[in-house]
């Protein structure tokens, strides 16, 4: 393993750290999507950006959209499995 680390100049460790941060970011986005679904509270993107920077708002909306997609897929998988049932 040390030889592989030398050949790749330590990129495996950096790739693992980047993957960890990406998974954490998706989990935070999914938590925000769950909050929106269960309580109706939405994230106010206008408070994050100052001025007329519409590009930042687009990126935030895309980021929150990833959480919505993960939430949809998770609910679909859990609903089709035999481990969960609806109580409402």
C-alpha positions in Angstrom: 0.0 0.0 0.0 2.9 2.3 0.7 4.3 1.7 -2.8 0.9 2.6 -4.3 0.8 5.7 -2.2 4.2 6.7 -3.5 3.2 6.0 -7.1 0.1 8.2 -6.9 1.8 11.0 -4.8 -0.6 10.5 -2.0 -3.7 11.1 -4.1 -5.6 8.1 -2.5 -5.8 9.9 0.8 -6.9 13.2 -0.8 -9.5 11.3 -2.8 -10.9 9.7 0.3 -11.0 13.1 2.1 -12.8 14.7 -0.9 -15.3 11.8 -1.0 -15.9 12.2 2.7 -16.6 16.0 2.3 -18.9 15.3 -0.6 -20.9 12.7 1.3 -21.2 15.1 4.2 -22.4 17.9 1.9 -25.1 15.6 0.4 -26.2 14.5 3.9 -26.6 18.2 5.0 -28.6 18.9 1.8 -30.8 15.9 2.5 -31.4 17.0 6.1 -32.6 20.4 4.8 -34.8 18.7 2.3 -36.3 16.5 5.1 -37.0 19.6 7.1 -38.7 21.2 4.2 -40.9 18.2 3.6 -41.9 17.6 7.2 -42.3 21.2 8.4 -42.7 23.3 5.3 -39.7 25.5 6.3 -37.6 26.5 3.3 -34.1 27.9 3.1 -34.0 31.6 2.3 -31.3 31.9 -0.4 -31.6 35.7 -0.6 -30.0 36.0 2.8 -26.9 34.1 1.8 -26.0 36.3 -1.2 -25.5 40.1 -1.1 -26.6 42.2 -4.0 -27.6 40.8 -7.3 -25.4 37.8 -7.5 -27.8 35.4 -9.2 -25.1 32.7 -9.9 -24.7 32.0 -6.2 -28.5 31.5 -5.8 -28.5 29.1 -8.8 -25.7 27.0 -7.2 -27.5 27.0 -3.8 -30.8 25.9 -5.5 -28.9 23.1 -7.3 -27.3 22.0 -4.1 -30.6 21.9 -2.3 -32.1 20.0 -5.4 -29.5 17.3 -4.8 -30.9 16.8 -1.3 -34.4 16.7 -2.7 -33.4 14.0 -5.2 -31.7 11.9 -2.5 -34.7 12.2 -0.3 -37.0 11.1 -3.2 -34.8 8.1 -4.0 -34.5 7.1 -0.3 -38.3 7.3 0.2 -38.9 5.2 -3.0 -36.4 2.6 -2.0 -37.7 2.4 1.6 -41.3 2.3 0.4 -40.6 -0.6 -2.0 -38.8 -2.7 0.6 -40.5 -4.9 3.1 -38.7 -3.3 6.1 -40.9 -0.2 6.2 -44.6 0.4 6.2 -46.7 3.6 6.2 -48.6 4.6 9.3 -50.5 7.6 8.1 
